[in-house]
Amino acid sequence: MIKAGVPQNVAMAISGHKSPLMFERYNIVAEDDLDEAAQNIDDFMGAEAQRAPKVAVLHKVA
């Protein structure tokens, strides 16, 4: 339900879970989700590495 965009409180009401802790306990992370997250992080880090640093050179005033 969460992946389908259903808000957690609505999903909890549908599934009958009374506490967020129990809801999360049964919210199992799939291997595909972990692979997708790793790919997203890799893509982000690659893009960040290609960006030029935004550093300004400061000169000391006497």
DRENPA-3360 file (N, C-alpha, C; in nm, 2 decimals, always signed):
BEGIN
1 = MIKAGVPQ = +0.08/-0.12/+0.00/+0.00/+0.00/+0.00/+0.09/+0.13/+0.00 ~ +0.19/+0.12/+0.08/+0.28/+0.24/+0.08/+0.34/+0.27/-0.05 ~ +0.39/+0.16/-0.12/+0.44/+0.18/-0.26/+0.34/+0.23/-0.36 ~ +0.21/+0.21/-0.33/+0.11/+0.25/-0.42/+0.07/+0.40/-0.39 ~ +0.13/+0.46/-0.28/+0.10/+0.59/-0.25/+0.00/+0.61/-0.14 ~ -0.04/+0.51/-0.08/-0.14/+0.52/+0.03/-0.07/+0.57/+0.15 ~ -0.13/+0.68/+0.22/-0.06/+0.73/+0.34/-0.06/+0.62/+0.45 ~ +0.04/+0.63/+0.53/+0.06/+0.52/+0.63/-0.06/+0.51/+0.72;
9 = NVAMAISG = -0.12/+0.62/+0.77/-0.23/+0.61/+0.86/-0.35/+0.54/+0.80 ~ -0.37/+0.56/+0.67/-0.48/+0.49/+0.60/-0.44/+0.35/+0.58 ~ -0.32/+0.31/+0.54/-0.28/+0.18/+0.53/-0.29/+0.10/+0.66 ~ -0.26/+0.17/+0.77/-0.27/+0.11/+0.90/-0.42/+0.08/+0.93 ~ -0.51/+0.17/+0.90/-0.65/+0.15/+0.92/-0.70/+0.03/+0.84 ~ -0.66/+0.02/+0.72/-0.70/-0.09/+0.63/-0.65/-0.23/+0.68 ~ -0.52/-0.23/+0.72/-0.46/-0.35/+0.76/-0.49/-0.39/+0.91 ~ -0.54/-0.30/+0.98/-0.57/-0.32/+1.12/-0.46/-0.31/+1.22;
17 = HKSPLMFE = -0.35/-0.25/+1.18/-0.24/-0.23/+1.27/-0.27/-0.11/+1.36 ~ -0.25/-0.13/+1.49/-0.29/-0.02/+1.58/-0.17/+0.08/+1.61 ~ -0.05/+0.03/+1.58/+0.07/+0.12/+1.61/+0.16/+0.12/+1.49 ~ +0.23/+0.24/+1.47/+0.33/+0.25/+1.36/+0.44/+0.14/+1.38 ~ +0.47/+0.11/+1.50/+0.58/+0.01/+1.53/+0.54/-0.13/+1.47 ~ +0.42/-0.17/+1.49/+0.38/-0.30/+1.43/+0.36/-0.29/+1.28 ~ +0.32/-0.18/+1.23/+0.31/-0.16/+1.09/+0.45/-0.17/+1.02 ~ +0.54/-0.10/+1.08/+0.68/-0.11/+1.02/+0.74/-0.25/+1.04;
25 = RYNIVAED = +0.71/-0.32/+1.14/+0.76/-0.45/+1.16/+0.73/-0.54/+1.04 ~ +0.61/-0.52/+0.98/+0.57/-0.61/+0.87/+0.59/-0.54/+0.74 ~ +0.65/-0.43/+0.74/+0.68/-0.36/+0.61/+0.82/-0.40/+0.57 ~ +0.82/-0.52/+0.51/+0.95/-0.59/+0.47/+1.01/-0.52/+0.35 ~ +1.14/-0.50/+0.35/+1.21/-0.44/+0.24/+1.25/-0.54/+0.14 ~ +1.21/-0.53/+0.02/+1.24/-0.63/-0.09/+1.38/-0.60/-0.14 ~ +1.44/-0.71/-0.19/+1.58/-0.71/-0.24/+1.58/-0.61/-0.36 ~ +1.48/-0.60/-0.44/+1.47/-0.51/-0.55/+1.48/-0.36/-0.50;
33 = DLDEAAQN = +1.41/-0.34/-0.39/+1.41/-0.20/-0.33/+1.55/-0.16/-0.29 ~ +1.63/-0.25/-0.23/+1.77/-0.23/-0.19/+1.85/-0.20/-0.32 ~ +1.84/-0.28/-0.42/+1.91/-0.26/-0.54/+1.88/-0.13/-0.60 ~ +1.76/-0.09/-0.61/+1.72/+0.04/-0.66/+1.78/+0.16/-0.58 ~ +1.78/+0.14/-0.45/+1.83/+0.25/-0.37/+1.98/+0.26/-0.39 ~ +2.05/+0.15/-0.40/+2.20/+0.15/-0.43/+2.23/+0.22/-0.56 ~ +2.15/+0.19/-0.66/+2.17/+0.25/-0.79/+2.14/+0.40/-0.79 ~ +2.04/+0.44/-0.72/+2.01/+0.58/-0.70/+2.12/+0.66/-0.63;
41 = IDDFMGAE = +2.18/+0.60/-0.53/+2.29/+0.66/-0.46/+2.41/+0.67/-0.55 ~ +2.44/+0.56/-0.63/+2.55/+0.56/-0.72/+2.53/+0.66/-0.83 ~ +2.41/+0.68/-0.88/+2.39/+0.78/-0.98/+2.41/+0.92/-0.93 ~ +2.36/+0.94/-0.81/+2.37/+1.07/-0.74/+2.52/+1.11/-0.72 ~ +2.59/+1.01/-0.66/+2.73/+1.04/-0.63/+2.81/+1.06/-0.76 ~ +2.78/+0.99/-0.87/+2.85/+1.01/-1.00/+2.82/+1.15/-1.05 ~ +2.70/+1.20/-1.04/+2.67/+1.33/-1.09/+2.73/+1.44/-1.00 ~ +2.74/+1.41/-0.87/+2.81/+1.51/-0.78/+2.95/+1.52/-0.81;
49 = AQRAPKVA = +3.02/+1.41/-0.84/+3.16/+1.40/-0.87/+3.19/+1.48/-0.99 ~ +3.10/+1.49/-1.09/+3.12/+1.56/-1.21/+3.10/+1.71/-1.20 ~ +3.03/+1.76/-1.10/+3.00/+1.90/-1.08/+3.13/+1.97/-1.03 ~ +3.15/+2.09/-1.09/+3.26/+2.17/-1.05/+3.24/+2.22/-0.90 ~ +3.34/+2.22/-0.82/+3.33/+2.27/-0.69/+3.30/+2.42/-0.69 ~ +3.21/+2.47/-0.60/+3.18/+2.61/-0.59/+3.25/+2.67/-0.47 ~ +3.38/+2.70/-0.50/+3.47/+2.75/-0.40/+3.52/+2.89/-0.45 ~ +3.51/+2.99/-0.36/+3.56/+3.12/-0.40/+3.69/+3.14/-0.33;
57 = VLHKVA = +3.79/+3.19/-0.40/+3.92/+3.22/-0.34/+3.91/+3.35/-0.27 ~ +3.95/+3.35/-0.14/+3.95/+3.47/-0.06/+4.09/+3.53/-0.05 ~ +4.10/+3.66/-0.07/+4.23/+3.72/-0.06/+4.24/+3.79/+0.07 ~ +4.35/+3.78/+0.14/+4.37/+3.85/+0.27/+4.40/+4.00/+0.24 ~ +4.33/+4.08/+0.31/+4.35/+4.23/+0.29/+4.44/+4.27/+0.40 ~ +4.54/+4.35/+0.37/+4.64/+4.40/+0.46/+4.59/+4.52/+0.54;
% end
